[in-house]
Amino acid sequence: MKKKRLTVVVDKNRCASSGNCAEIAGVVFTQDDATGVVILLQEHPDESQRELVKRAAAVCPAQAIVVKEE
């Protein structure tokens, strides 16, 4: 069975600026230098980032990251 494509959605209004996502999956997330708020770099990360993206979403203290498998 083929794995479904990942779609990542972030809610910048919920972001607590902890930086966990950028530390775990820096290819997919970074932070605004001035505010610390998450910046999504890849809405559809490739398969090699799947587990890191899921982990980043799981540890987000504000639950500002949603990972969909479509």
N, CA, C and O atoms as CSV, one atom per row, in Angstrom:
chain,resi,resn,atom,element,x,y,z
A,1,MET,N,N,0.838,-1.185,0.000
A,1,MET,CA,C,0.000,0.000,0.000
A,1,MET,C,C,0.887,1.255,0.000
A,1,MET,O,O,1.830,1.360,0.784
A,2,LYS,N,N,0.578,2.169,-0.861
A,2,LYS,CA,C,1.335,3.413,-0.984
A,2,LYS,C,C,0.990,4.347,0.177
A,2,LYS,O,O,-0.176,4.499,0.538
A,3,LYS,N,N,2.028,4.976,0.759
A,3,LYS,CA,C,1.792,5.935,1.836
A,3,LYS,C,C,1.156,7.195,1.267
A,3,LYS,O,O,1.425,7.597,0.135
A,4,LYS,N,N,0.326,7.790,2.065
A,4,LYS,CA,C,-0.372,9.000,1.648
A,4,LYS,C,C,0.546,10.206,1.761
A,4,LYS,O,O,1.467,10.227,2.577
A,5,ARG,N,N,0.282,11.214,0.929
A,5,ARG,CA,C,1.067,12.441,0.943
A,5,ARG,C,C,0.773,13.233,2.213
A,5,ARG,O,O,-0.374,13.321,2.650
A,6,LEU,N,N,1.808,13.801,2.791
A,6,LEU,CA,C,1.654,14.635,3.980
A,6,LEU,C,C,1.291,16.061,3.594
A,6,LEU,O,O,1.809,16.614,2.624
A,7,THR,N,N,0.403,16.631,4.365
A,7,THR,CA,C,0.093,18.046,4.269
A,7,THR,C,C,0.221,18.611,5.670
A,7,THR,O,O,-0.396,18.106,6.608
A,8,VAL,N,N,1.011,19.647,5.811
A,8,VAL,CA,C,1.238,20.270,7.112
A,8,VAL,C,C,0.557,21.633,7.132
A,8,VAL,O,O,0.682,22.423,6.196
A,9,VAL,N,N,-0.162,21.887,8.214
A,9,VAL,CA,C,-0.848,23.161,8.410
A,9,VAL,C,C,-0.411,23.702,9.762
A,9,VAL,O,O,-0.389,22.967,10.749
A,10,VAL,N,N,-0.064,24.984,9.813
A,10,VAL,CA,C,0.292,25.606,11.091
A,10,VAL,C,C,-0.657,26.763,11.388
A,10,VAL,O,O,-1.091,27.484,10.489
A,11,ASP,N,N,-0.961,26.917,12.650
A,11,ASP,CA,C,-1.788,28.029,13.116
A,11,ASP,C,C,-0.866,28.998,13.847
A,11,ASP,O,O,-0.558,28.811,15.024
A,12,LYS,N,N,-0.435,30.024,13.142
A,12,LYS,CA,C,0.512,30.985,13.713
A,12,LYS,C,C,-0.066,31.706,14.920
A,12,LYS,O,O,0.685,32.158,15.785
A,13,ASN,N,N,-1.378,31.822,14.994
A,13,ASN,CA,C,-2.005,32.485,16.141
A,13,ASN,C,C,-1.911,31.649,17.411
A,13,ASN,O,O,-1.969,32.190,18.515
A,14,ARG,N,N,-1.768,30.337,17.261
A,14,ARG,CA,C,-1.645,29.455,18.426
A,14,ARG,C,C,-0.187,29.239,18.825
A,14,ARG,O,O,0.084,28.825,19.952
A,15,CYS,N,N,0.738,29.506,17.941
A,15,CYS,CA,C,2.150,29.212,18.162
A,15,CYS,C,C,2.659,29.862,19.446
A,15,CYS,O,O,2.441,31.049,19.688
A,16,ALA,N,N,3.348,29.052,20.270
A,16,ALA,CA,C,3.913,29.534,21.529
A,16,ALA,C,C,5.387,29.914,21.398
A,16,ALA,O,O,6.024,30.281,22.385
A,17,SER,N,N,5.927,29.829,20.190
A,17,SER,CA,C,7.312,30.211,19.893
A,17,SER,C,C,8.341,29.405,20.682
A,17,SER,O,O,9.399,29.926,21.035
A,18,SER,N,N,8.038,28.136,20.958
A,18,SER,CA,C,8.963,27.288,21.716
A,18,SER,C,C,10.155,26.844,20.883
A,18,SER,O,O,11.237,26.599,21.417
A,19,GLY,N,N,9.957,26.741,19.579
A,19,GLY,CA,C,11.045,26.338,18.688
A,19,GLY,C,C,11.248,24.838,18.578
A,19,GLY,O,O,12.156,24.392,17.876
A,20,ASN,N,N,10.420,24.046,19.257
A,20,ASN,CA,C,10.562,22.589,19.198
A,20,ASN,C,C,10.474,22.077,17.768
A,20,ASN,O,O,11.248,21.206,17.371
A,21,CYS,N,N,9.548,22.606,17.001
A,21,CYS,CA,C,9.343,22.123,15.635
A,21,CYS,C,C,10.589,22.365,14.775
A,21,CYS,O,O,11.013,21.486,14.024
A,22,ALA,N,N,11.161,23.542,14.890
A,22,ALA,CA,C,12.343,23.878,14.093
A,22,ALA,C,C,13.556,23.041,14.521
A,22,ALA,O,O,14.397,22.701,13.689
A,23,GLU,N,N,13.647,22.714,15.794
A,23,GLU,CA,C,14.743,21.871,16.272
A,23,GLU,C,C,14.608,20.446,15.760
A,23,GLU,O,O,15.601,19.817,15.396
A,24,ILE,N,N,13.397,19.943,15.731
A,24,ILE,CA,C,13.164,18.560,15.323
A,24,ILE,C,C,13.160,18.394,13.811
A,24,ILE,O,O,13.752,17.449,13.289
A,25,ALA,N,N,12.502,19.297,13.107
A,25,ALA,CA,C,12.340,19.177,11.646
A,25,ALA,C,C,12.669,20.502,10.973
A,25,ALA,O,O,11.797,21.153,10.399
A,26,GLY,N,N,13.919,20.887,11.050
A,26,GLY,CA,C,14.367,22.171,10.529
A,26,GLY,C,C,14.266,22.340,9.027
A,26,GLY,O,O,14.383,23.455,8.520
A,27,VAL,N,N,14.049,21.251,8.310
A,27,VAL,CA,C,13.858,21.344,6.866
A,27,VAL,C,C,12.429,21.789,6.558
A,27,VAL,O,O,12.161,22.348,5.494
A,28,VAL,N,N,11.523,21.540,7.490
A,28,VAL,CA,C,10.107,21.829,7.280
A,28,VAL,C,C,9.661,23.096,8.007
A,28,VAL,O,O,8.791,23.819,7.521
A,29,PHE,N,N,10.259,23.367,9.176
A,29,PHE,CA,C,9.865,24.512,9.995
A,29,PHE,C,C,11.071,25.379,10.333
A,29,PHE,O,O,12.193,24.889,10.462
A,30,THR,N,N,10.815,26.675,10.472
A,30,THR,CA,C,11.791,27.598,11.037
A,30,THR,C,C,10.988,28.587,11.877
A,30,THR,O,O,9.772,28.457,12.018
A,31,GLN,N,N,11.686,29.573,12.429
A,31,GLN,CA,C,11.008,30.575,13.243
A,31,GLN,C,C,11.330,31.965,12.731
A,31,GLN,O,O,12.425,32.217,12.228
A,32,ASP,N,N,10.364,32.865,12.864
A,32,ASP,CA,C,10.572,34.262,12.540
A,32,ASP,C,C,11.608,34.828,13.514
A,32,ASP,O,O,11.472,34.660,14.726
A,33,ASP,N,N,12.624,35.485,13.004
A,33,ASP,CA,C,13.690,36.020,13.853
A,33,ASP,C,C,13.187,37.039,14.865
A,33,ASP,O,O,13.701,37.104,15.981
A,34,ALA,N,N,12.214,37.816,14.500
A,34,ALA,CA,C,11.729,38.881,15.377
A,34,ALA,C,C,10.731,38.384,16.425
A,34,ALA,O,O,10.768,38.810,17.580
A,35,THR,N,N,9.838,37.477,16.010
A,35,THR,CA,C,8.758,37.069,16.914
A,35,THR,C,C,8.900,35.659,17.464
A,35,THR,O,O,8.310,35.334,18.494
A,36,GLY,N,N,9.669,34.828,16.797
A,36,GLY,CA,C,9.799,33.437,17.202
A,36,GLY,C,C,8.672,32.550,16.705
A,36,GLY,O,O,8.685,31.342,16.945
A,37,VAL,N,N,7.705,33.125,16.023
A,37,VAL,CA,C,6.556,32.367,15.531
A,37,VAL,C,C,6.993,31.437,14.395
A,37,VAL,O,O,7.853,31.782,13.584
A,38,VAL,N,N,6.389,30.266,14.359
A,38,VAL,CA,C,6.718,29.256,13.365
A,38,VAL,C,C,6.489,29.769,11.942
A,38,VAL,O,O,5.550,30.518,11.670
A,39,ILE,N,N,7.377,29.340,11.048
A,39,ILE,CA,C,7.241,29.574,9.613
A,39,ILE,C,C,7.304,28.209,8.948
A,39,ILE,O,O,8.268,27.467,9.134
A,40,LEU,N,N,6.293,27.883,8.184
A,40,LEU,CA,C,6.242,26.611,7.472
A,40,LEU,C,C,7.021,26.741,6.173
A,40,LEU,O,O,6.705,27.580,5.330
A,41,LEU,N,N,8.040,25.908,6.018
A,41,LEU,CA,C,8.879,25.946,4.821
A,41,LEU,C,C,8.384,24.986,3.742
A,41,LEU,O,O,8.586,25.228,2.552
A,42,GLN,N,N,7.733,23.893,4.159
A,42,GLN,CA,C,7.261,22.893,3.204
A,42,GLN,C,C,5.862,22.423,3.608
A,42,GLN,O,O,5.697,21.738,4.617
A,43,GLU,N,N,4.883,22.787,2.833
A,43,GLU,CA,C,3.510,22.352,3.112
A,43,GLU,C,C,3.349,20.854,2.852
A,43,GLU,O,O,2.546,20.187,3.504
A,44,HIS,N,N,4.120,20.333,1.895
A,44,HIS,CA,C,4.056,18.911,1.554
A,44,HIS,C,C,5.468,18.312,1.635
A,44,HIS,O,O,6.109,18.096,0.607
A,45,PRO,N,N,5.947,18.046,2.844
A,45,PRO,CA,C,7.299,17.486,2.978
A,45,PRO,C,C,7.386,16.093,2.365
A,45,PRO,O,O,6.386,15.381,2.274
A,46,ASP,N,N,8.588,15.713,1.947
A,46,ASP,CA,C,8.739,14.403,1.333
A,46,ASP,C,C,8.760,13.301,2.396
A,46,ASP,O,O,8.819,13.565,3.597
A,47,GLU,N,N,8.710,12.097,1.926
A,47,GLU,CA,C,8.594,10.915,2.780
A,47,GLU,C,C,9.706,10.839,3.826
A,47,GLU,O,O,9.476,10.345,4.930
A,48,SER,N,N,10.877,11.307,3.504
A,48,SER,CA,C,12.004,11.230,4.446
A,48,SER,C,C,11.776,12.078,5.698
A,48,SER,O,O,12.440,11.873,6.713
A,49,GLN,N,N,10.854,13.017,5.632
A,49,GLN,CA,C,10.569,13.895,6.772
A,49,GLN,C,C,9.343,13.461,7.581
A,49,GLN,O,O,9.025,14.080,8.597
A,50,ARG,N,N,8.656,12.409,7.145
A,50,ARG,CA,C,7.382,11.983,7.745
A,50,ARG,C,C,7.450,11.858,9.265
A,50,ARG,O,O,6.665,12.496,9.967
A,51,GLU,N,N,8.351,11.066,9.774
A,51,GLU,CA,C,8.396,10.812,11.221
A,51,GLU,C,C,8.813,12.061,12.005
A,51,GLU,O,O,8.296,12.310,13.095
A,52,LEU,N,N,9.732,12.835,11.462
A,52,LEU,CA,C,10.157,14.061,12.139
A,52,LEU,C,C,9.016,15.075,12.226
A,52,LEU,O,O,8.832,15.723,13.256
A,53,VAL,N,N,8.262,15.207,11.151
A,53,VAL,CA,C,7.141,16.146,11.139
A,53,VAL,C,C,6.065,15.712,12.148
A,53,VAL,O,O,5.513,16.535,12.879
A,54,LYS,N,N,5.788,14.431,12.170
A,54,LYS,CA,C,4.800,13.928,13.127
A,54,LYS,C,C,5.261,14.151,14.562
A,54,LYS,O,O,4.463,14.507,15.430
A,55,ARG,N,N,6.542,13.940,14.805
A,55,ARG,CA,C,7.082,14.166,16.154
A,55,ARG,C,C,7.025,15.638,16.525
A,55,ARG,O,O,6.682,15.979,17.657
A,56,ALA,N,N,7.357,16.513,15.583
A,56,ALA,CA,C,7.294,17.956,15.839
A,56,ALA,C,C,5.877,18.377,16.205
A,56,ALA,O,O,5.683,19.173,17.124
A,57,ALA,N,N,4.895,17.852,15.500
A,57,ALA,CA,C,3.499,18.175,15.800
A,57,ALA,C,C,3.114,17.655,17.182
A,57,ALA,O,O,2.398,18.325,17.926
A,58,ALA,N,N,3.588,16.471,17.520
A,58,ALA,CA,C,3.231,15.858,18.802
A,58,ALA,C,C,3.791,16.620,19.998
A,58,ALA,O,O,3.163,16.660,21.056
A,59,VAL,N,N,4.967,17.224,19.839
A,59,VAL,CA,C,5.588,17.918,20.974
A,59,VAL,C,C,5.277,19.411,21.026
A,59,VAL,O,O,5.705,20.101,21.952
A,60,CYS,N,N,4.541,19.909,20.046
A,60,CYS,CA,C,4.185,21.333,20.039
A,60,CYS,C,C,3.322,21.645,21.266
A,60,CYS,O,O,2.225,21.102,21.397
A,61,PRO,N,N,3.801,22.512,22.166
A,61,PRO,CA,C,3.041,22.784,23.383
A,61,PRO,C,C,1.720,23.500,23.140
A,61,PRO,O,O,0.816,23.428,23.972
A,62,ALA,N,N,1.599,24.182,22.018
A,62,ALA,CA,C,0.375,24.927,21.708
A,62,ALA,C,C,-0.542,24.160,20.744
A,62,ALA,O,O,-1.629,24.628,20.404
A,63,GLN,N,N,-0.089,22.978,20.309
A,63,GLN,CA,C,-0.822,22.194,19.313
A,63,GLN,C,C,-1.150,23.031,18.082
A,63,GLN,O,O,-2.264,22.997,17.561
A,64,ALA,N,N,-0.151,23.779,17.635
A,64,ALA,CA,C,-0.322,24.684,16.499
A,64,ALA,C,C,-0.019,24.014,15.154
A,64,ALA,O,O,-0.168,24.640,14.105
A,65,ILE,N,N,0.406,22.746,15.178
A,65,ILE,CA,C,0.774,22.041,13.950
A,65,ILE,C,C,-0.177,20.874,13.741
A,65,ILE,O,O,-0.391,20.060,14.640
A,66,VAL,N,N,-0.743,20.803,12.543
A,66,VAL,CA,C,-1.613,19.696,12.185
A,66,VAL,C,C,-0.981,19.003,10.976
A,66,VAL,O,O,-0.623,19.651,9.993
A,67,VAL,N,N,-0.850,17.676,11.064
A,67,VAL,CA,C,-0.313,16.895,9.970
A,67,VAL,C,C,-1.437,16.019,9.426
A,67,VAL,O,O,-2.022,15.213,10.150
A,68,LYS,N,N,-1.726,16.189,8.145
A,68,LYS,CA,C,-2.774,15.413,7.488
A,68,LYS,C,C,-2.104,14.447,6.509
A,68,LYS,O,O,-1.105,14.784,5.874
A,69,GLU,N,N,-2.660,13.261,6.399
A,69,GLU,CA,C,-2.192,12.300,5.417
A,69,GLU,C,C,-3.298,12.138,4.388
A,69,GLU,O,O,-4.375,11.618,4.682
A,70,GLU,N,N,-3.007,12.597,3.170
A,70,GLU,CA,C,-4.045,12.623,2.118
A,70,GLU,C,C,-3.649,11.727,0.950
A,70,GLU,O,O,-4.391,11.620,-0.026
